[in-house]
Amino acid sequence: WGAGDAVACPCCGVIAKHAFRKDRRQWKCADCGHTFSVTSGTIFANHKLSLKVYLAAIALYANAVKGISALQLSRDLGCQYKTAFVLAHKIRESLMEHRDESALAGEVHMDGAYVNGYIRPKNKKADRIDRRLAIHQRTDKRCVFVMRQKAVATDVGMSGAAKTLTFILKAENQADVSSLAGKFVRKGSVICADESNAYDPLHAKYDTRRVNHSIEYRANDGTTNNLAESYFSRFRRMQYGQMHKFGNLYLANYANEAAFREDTRYQSNGAIFLEVTKRCAKTRASRDWCGYWQGNKRDAERLVS
């Protein structure tokens, strides 16, 4: 945008001193005649609320440590629930689109946690069945898989984890875990995981250290996967205390939101606000959230397969 005297038209890309309409706070392109504003071409395009409301929504979103529900956001902004619901999801979409997917290095902790698997048991004990068996479990049960890089001395002002990546699996399995590790973990890294057999193939490629949680929280050599567990503590608080329910279509966005909050936990509200705003400005208009309440919804979930 520069100083405002030379801006780029999102339609034709011409950079010039376009005519500015103060009443509508919009520019008219000097070349193609297209009318545009500061939100044109972004995920907030075609908005009906004022820009101040959108900035206030980002500020409230950044201030929430364990997430903010659409109902609370609608009350704080004084708008309808449907408006706040779509607005919060647009912010999550921006965080997902521009997350850092560069490979992890050093010490990496891995783990998985299941969501949407609970089934209310029958009233009578005689009518209950063994839900531990796969045939008696819900088909929409999903695994949130997390990989966290441990902070080192060069990560100034940080302790614990420095970077978090999350993925959605149908189940914690060897094929998906091996594929994700090969793509997102550098060779020579140290991987810390629990006793699940999903991590057995990693011993052939990485220095893999395990802790058996059925008998101990920390192995005799000091091995833990506490960085992954600390992520799930925040994720569960966001699930139970704020959202109450995660739909599978957007489960990847919720998981990534918790990862973003973990990675920015040492930053100030102002820094988080600027980062979220920057990502929203760089995200193009979402096909998933244009006309959501009119039936235009995502066709498939973000699922690793």
C-alpha positions in Angstrom: 0.0 0.0 0.0 2.9 2.3 0.4 1.9 5.7 1.8 -1.5 5.5 0.1 -0.5 7.6 -2.9 0.3 4.5 -5.0 -1.6 1.3 -4.4 -2.0 -1.9 -6.5 -5.4 -2.9 -8.0 -6.2 -6.5 -7.0 -8.0 -7.0 -10.4 -5.4 -5.9 -13.0 -2.3 -5.3 -10.7 -1.7 -1.8 -11.9 0.1 0.3 -9.3 -0.9 4.0 -9.5 -2.5 6.9 -7.7 -6.1 5.6 -8.1 -9.1 7.8 -7.5 -10.2 7.5 -3.8 -13.8 7.8 -2.8 -13.9 9.1 0.8 -17.6 8.4 1.3 -17.1 4.7 0.5 -13.5 4.5 1.5 -12.7 2.7 -1.7 -10.4 3.2 -4.7 -11.4 3.2 -8.4 -8.7 1.7 -10.6 -7.3 4.3 -13.1 -6.7 1.5 -15.7 -9.6 -1.0 -15.5 -12.1 0.9 -13.5 -12.4 -1.8 -10.8 -13.5 -0.6 -7.4 -11.6 -2.0 -4.4 -10.9 -1.5 -0.7 -8.2 -2.6 1.7 -9.9 -5.9 2.2 -10.4 -6.7 -1.5 -8.8 -9.9 -2.5 -8.3 -11.0 1.2 -10.2 -13.4 3.3 -12.3 -10.5 4.6 -13.4 -9.5 1.1 -17.1 -8.5 0.6 -17.5 -7.8 4.3 -20.6 -6.0 5.6 -19.3 -4.9 9.0 -16.9 -2.1 9.5 -13.2 -2.7 9.4 -13.0 -1.7 13.1 -15.2 -4.7 14.0 -12.9 -7.1 12.1 -9.8 -5.7 13.8 -11.5 -5.9 17.2 -12.3 -9.6 16.4 -8.6 -10.3 15.7 -7.7 -8.5 19.0 -10.1 -10.6 20.9 -8.9 -13.7 19.1 -5.3 -12.9 19.9 -6.1 -12.3 23.6 -7.7 -15.7 24.2 -5.2 -18.1 25.6 -7.3 -21.3 25.0 -9.4 -20.1 22.1 -12.6 -18.2 22.0 -16.0 -19.6 21.1 -18.2 -18.1 18.4 -20.9 -17.3 21.0 -18.5 -15.3 23.2 -17.1 -13.5 20.2 -20.6 -12.6 19.0 -21.4 -11.1 22.5 -18.2 -9.2 22.6 -18.6 -7.7 19.1 -22.3 -7.2 19.3 -23.0 -9.2 16.2 -25.0 -12.3 15.3 -23.7 -15.8 16.2 -23.5 -16.8 12.5 -21.4 -13.8 11.7 -19.0 -14.5 14.6 -18.8 -18.2 13.7 -17.7 -17.5 10.1 -15.4 -14.7 11.2 -13.5 -17.0 13.7 -13.2 -19.7 11.1 -11.8 -17.2 8.5 -9.1 -16.4 11.0 -8.3 -20.1 11.6 -8.2 -20.6 7.8 -5.6 -17.8 7.6 -3.5 -19.4 10.3 -3.7 -22.7 8.5 -2.9 -21.4 5.0 0.3 -19.6 6.2 1.7 -21.9 8.8 5.4 -22.7 8.7 5.8 -26.3 7.4 9.6 -26.3 7.2 11.2 -29.4 8.6 11.7 -29.9 12.4 15.2 -30.5 13.7 16.9 -31.3 17.0 14.8 -33.0 19.6 11.2 -33.7 18.3 8.4 -35.0 20.5 5.5 -36.9 18.9 2.2 -38.2 20.1 -1.4 -38.6 19.1 -4.8 -38.0 20.8 -8.2 -39.1 19.7 -11.3 -36.9 19.4 -15.0 -37.5 18.5 -14.8 -41.1 19.7 -17.1 -41.0 22.7 -20.3 -42.9 22.7 -22.7 -42.7 25.6 -23.0 -46.1 27.2 -26.3 -47.9 27.6 -28.2 -47.4 30.8 -28.3 -51.1 31.7 -24.9 -52.9 32.2 -26.2 -56.0 30.5 -26.8 -53.9 27.3 -23.3 -52.4 27.2 -20.6 -53.6 24.8 -16.9 -53.4 24.7 -16.1 -50.1 23.1 -12.4 -50.9 22.9 -13.0 -53.1 19.9 -12.7 -51.4 16.6 -16.1 -52.7 15.3 -17.8 -51.0 18.2 -16.2 -47.6 17.7 -17.4 -44.5 15.9 -16.4 -44.3 12.2 -15.8 -40.5 12.5 -13.2 -40.9 15.3 -10.0 -39.0 14.4 -6.5 -38.8 15.7 -4.8 -35.4 16.2 -1.1 -36.1 15.6 1.4 -33.6 16.8 5.2 -33.1 16.3 7.0 -30.5 18.4 10.5 -29.2 18.2 12.3 -28.5 21.5 13.6 -25.0 22.0 17.4 -24.6 22.1 19.8 -21.9 23.3 19.4 -19.9 20.1 15.7 -19.6 20.6 16.0 -16.4 22.7 13.3 -16.0 25.4 11.8 -19.5 24.9 11.7 -22.7 26.8 9.9 -26.0 26.1 8.8 -26.2 22.5 9.7 -23.8 19.7 7.6 -25.1 16.8 4.6 -27.2 16.5 3.0 -29.1 13.5 -0.3 -30.9 13.7 -2.0 -33.3 11.3 -5.3 -35.3 11.3 -5.2 -39.1 10.9 -7.8 -41.7 11.0 -5.7 -43.6 13.5 -2.2 -43.6 14.9 -0.5 -46.0 12.5 3.0 -46.8 11.2 2.4 -45.8 7.6 1.2 -42.2 8.3 3.7 -41.6 11.1 6.6 -42.8 9.0 5.5 -40.7 6.0 5.0 -37.5 8.1 8.4 -38.0 9.9 10.2 -38.4 6.6 8.6 -35.2 5.2 8.7 -32.9 8.2 11.7 -34.2 10.4 15.3 -33.7 9.3 17.7 -36.5 9.3 19.9 -36.7 12.4 17.1 -35.5 14.7 16.2 -37.2 17.9 12.6 -38.4 18.1 10.9 -39.0 21.5 7.7 -41.0 21.5 5.6 -43.3 23.7 5.2 -47.1 23.5 2.7 -47.2 20.6 3.8 -49.5 17.8 3.1 -46.7 15.3 6.6 -45.4 16.1 8.5 -48.7 15.7 9.7 -48.0 12.1 11.3 -44.7 13.1 14.2 -46.6 14.8 15.6 -47.5 11.4 15.9 -43.8 10.3 16.2 -41.7 13.4 17.7 -41.8 16.9 14.3 -42.8 18.5 13.8 -42.8 22.2 10.7 -44.3 23.9 8.9 -44.0 27.2 6.3 -46.6 28.2 3.5 -44.7 29.7 1.8 -47.8 31.0 4.5 -48.1 33.6 6.2 -44.7 33.9 5.9 -41.0 32.9 9.7 -40.6 32.4 12.1 -43.3 31.3 15.3 -44.0 33.3 17.4 -42.2 30.7 15.2 -39.1 31.1 13.2 -39.6 27.9 9.7 -38.1 27.8 7.3 -36.8 25.2 6.1 -34.0 27.5 6.2 -31.3 24.8 3.5 -33.2 22.9 1.5 -33.8 26.1 1.7 -30.1 27.0 0.2 -29.3 23.6 -2.7 -31.7 24.2 -3.4 -30.1 27.6 -4.1 -26.8 25.9 -5.9 -28.5 23.0 -8.2 -30.4 25.5 -9.0 -27.2 27.4 -9.9 -25.5 24.2 -12.1 -28.5 23.3 -13.9 -28.9 26.6 -13.9 -25.3 27.9 -14.5 -23.3 24.8 -15.6 -25.1 21.7 -17.2 -28.2 23.3 -17.2 -29.9 19.9 -14.9 -30.2 16.9 -16.4 -31.1 13.5 -14.1 -33.3 11.4 -14.4 -30.9 8.4 -12.5 -28.2 10.3 -10.7 -30.3 12.9 -7.3 -29.6 11.2 -7.9 -25.8 11.6 -8.7 -26.2 15.3 -5.7 -28.3 15.9 -3.5 -25.8 14.1 -5.0 -23.0 16.1 -3.9 -24.7 19.4 -0.4 -25.1 17.8 -0.3 -21.4 16.9 -1.2 -20.4 20.4 1.5 -22.7 21.8 4.1 -21.3 19.5 3.3 -17.7 20.3 2.8 -18.2 24.1 5.8 -16.0 24.9 4.8 -13.1 22.6 2.8 -10.0 23.6 -0.8 -9.4 22.6 0.4 -6.8 20.1 2.8 -9.1 18.4 0.2 -11.8 18.1 -2.4 -9.3 16.8 0.0 -8.1 14.1 0.9 -11.7 13.1 -2.7 -12.8 12.8 -3.6 -9.6 10.9 -0.7 -10.1 8.5 -1.8 -13.7 7.7 -5.4 -12.6 7.2 -4.2 -9.9 4.8 -2.2 -12.4 2.8 -5.0 -15.0 2.6 -7.2 -14.9 -0.5 -11.0 -15.1 -0.3 -12.0 -18.5 0.9 -14.3 -20.6 -1.1 -15.3 -22.5 2.0 -16.5 -19.5 3.9 -18.2 -17.5 1.1 -21.9 -18.3 1.5 -21.4 -20.8 4.3 -24.8 -20.4 5.8 -26.3 -20.6 2.4 -25.0 -24.2 2.0 -21.5 -23.6 0.5 -19.5 -25.9 2.8 -16.3 -27.8 2.4 -16.6 -31.1 0.7 -13.9 -33.1 2.4 -11.8 -32.8 5.6 -8.1 -32.2 5.7 -7.0 -35.7 6.4 -3.6 -37.3 6.0 -3.9 -40.6 4.1 
